[in-house]
Amino acid sequence: MPSVVIVENNDFFRRSFKEILKLYIPSLTVHECVDGTDIVDKVRRIRPDVVFMDIQLVGKNGLELTREIKTALPEVVVSIFTNYDIPEYRAKATDCGADYFLLKDSISGAEIAALVKCIAARNPGPEPAGGGEEDLARIQVNPTPH
């Protein structure tokens, strides 16, 4: 069963994002974090297909947390999910190992669901989410170059 972690301090946005994901992928397990407290341990325990990470968080910012996750668990897909289309943020996201840099206001729920399904389909498990490489290529996201 596919799963994601949403790290977002805005309660309304986090809950809305979760509802949108569940609308498109009813079998999706969604874990929520308000900040990055113990995020590496949580990700290690949960083993999500994707971590959606906001940049602006209380305590450590999402870029620092992305680096920590990718250092400890390089196989976990981390997507920066932000309102800020700032070149310095994109560059820092790449430096920190983020797999994707998504703008909250420029991607649809269907496109995000397609991304999650494609990533989950690559990960071995008892019930792959479906989708395929062609779905991932169609969605309008900005993968960070590695």
C-alpha positions as CSV (number, residue, x, y, z in Angstrom):
1,M,0.0,0.0,0.0
2,P,1.5,3.4,-0.9
3,S,2.3,5.9,1.8
4,V,3.5,9.5,2.1
5,V,4.6,11.8,4.8
6,I,3.5,15.5,4.7
7,V,5.8,17.8,6.7
8,E,3.9,21.1,6.8
9,N,3.3,23.5,9.7
10,N,0.1,25.0,8.2
11,D,-2.7,22.9,9.6
12,F,-5.3,23.9,7.0
13,F,-3.0,23.2,4.1
14,R,-1.7,19.9,5.5
15,R,-5.2,18.6,6.1
16,S,-6.4,19.8,2.7
17,F,-3.5,18.3,0.9
18,K,-4.1,15.0,2.7
19,E,-7.8,15.0,1.6
20,I,-6.8,15.7,-2.0
21,L,-4.3,12.8,-2.0
22,K,-6.9,10.5,-0.4
23,L,-9.5,11.5,-3.0
24,Y,-7.2,10.4,-5.9
25,I,-5.6,7.4,-4.1
26,P,-8.1,6.1,-1.5
27,S,-5.7,3.3,-0.4
28,L,-2.9,5.8,0.4
29,T,-1.6,6.0,3.9
30,V,-0.8,9.6,4.8
31,H,1.3,10.5,7.8
32,E,1.5,14.1,9.0
33,C,4.2,16.1,10.7
34,V,3.9,19.7,11.9
35,D,7.7,20.1,12.0
36,G,10.8,18.1,11.6
37,T,11.1,16.8,15.1
38,D,12.5,13.3,14.9
39,I,11.7,13.2,11.1
40,V,14.5,10.9,10.2
41,D,13.4,8.3,12.8
42,K,9.8,8.6,11.6
43,V,10.8,8.2,8.0
44,R,13.0,5.2,8.9
45,R,10.1,3.6,10.8
46,I,7.4,4.4,8.3
47,R,9.3,3.9,5.0
48,P,7.1,6.1,2.9
49,D,7.2,6.2,-0.8
50,V,7.4,10.1,-0.8
51,V,8.0,12.8,1.8
52,F,6.4,16.1,0.9
53,M,8.5,18.7,2.6
54,D,7.7,22.4,3.1
55,I,10.6,24.8,3.4
56,Q,9.3,27.2,6.0
57,L,9.0,25.2,9.2
58,V,9.4,25.9,12.9
59,G,12.9,24.9,14.1
60,K,14.9,23.4,11.3
61,N,13.8,24.4,7.8
62,G,12.7,21.8,5.2
63,L,15.9,22.0,3.2
64,E,18.0,21.1,6.3
65,L,15.6,18.2,7.1
66,T,15.8,17.0,3.5
67,R,19.6,16.8,3.7
68,E,19.2,14.8,7.0
69,I,16.7,12.4,5.4
70,K,18.7,11.9,2.2
71,T,21.9,11.4,4.1
72,A,20.4,8.7,6.4
73,L,18.0,7.2,3.8
74,P,19.1,8.1,0.3
75,E,16.4,5.8,-1.3
76,V,13.5,7.8,0.1
77,V,12.0,10.2,-2.4
78,V,11.8,13.8,-1.0
79,S,9.8,16.4,-2.7
80,I,10.1,20.0,-1.7
81,F,6.6,21.4,-1.7
82,T,6.6,25.2,-1.4
83,N,5.0,28.5,-2.3
84,Y,8.4,30.0,-3.0
85,D,9.8,29.8,-6.6
86,I,13.1,31.3,-5.7
87,P,16.2,30.2,-7.6
88,E,18.3,30.0,-4.4
89,Y,15.8,27.6,-2.9
90,R,15.8,25.4,-6.0
91,A,19.6,25.3,-5.9
92,K,19.7,24.6,-2.2
93,A,17.1,21.8,-2.7
94,T,19.3,20.2,-5.3
95,D,22.3,20.5,-3.0
96,C,20.3,18.9,-0.1
97,G,19.4,15.9,-2.3
98,A,15.7,16.7,-3.0
99,D,14.2,14.6,-5.8
100,Y,11.6,17.1,-6.8
101,F,10.8,20.8,-6.3
102,L,7.0,21.4,-6.6
103,L,5.2,24.7,-6.3
104,K,2.0,24.4,-4.3
105,D,0.0,26.7,-6.6
106,S,1.2,25.2,-9.9
107,I,0.4,21.5,-9.7
108,S,-2.9,19.8,-9.6
109,G,-4.1,17.0,-7.3
110,A,-4.2,14.6,-10.2
111,E,-0.6,15.4,-11.1
112,I,0.6,14.9,-7.5
113,A,-1.4,11.6,-7.3
114,A,0.3,10.5,-10.6
115,L,3.7,11.3,-9.1
116,V,3.0,9.3,-6.0
117,K,1.6,6.3,-8.0
118,C,4.6,6.2,-10.2
119,I,7.1,6.4,-7.3
120,A,5.1,3.7,-5.4
121,A,5.1,1.5,-8.4
122,R,8.9,1.5,-8.4
123,N,9.1,0.4,-4.8
124,P,8.6,-3.3,-4.1
125,G,5.7,-4.1,-2.0
126,P,2.7,-6.4,-1.7
127,E,0.4,-4.0,-3.6
128,P,2.1,-1.6,-6.0
129,A,0.0,1.6,-6.6
130,G,0.1,1.2,-10.4
131,G,1.2,3.9,-12.8
132,G,4.4,3.8,-14.8
133,E,7.3,5.8,-16.2
134,E,5.1,7.3,-18.9
135,D,2.8,8.8,-16.2
136,L,5.7,10.3,-14.4
137,A,7.0,11.8,-17.6
138,R,3.7,13.4,-18.4
139,I,3.3,15.3,-15.1
140,Q,4.6,18.9,-15.0
141,V,7.1,18.8,-12.1
142,N,10.6,20.0,-11.9
143,P,12.9,17.2,-10.9
144,T,16.0,18.5,-9.3
145,P,19.1,17.4,-11.3
146,H,21.6,15.1,-9.5
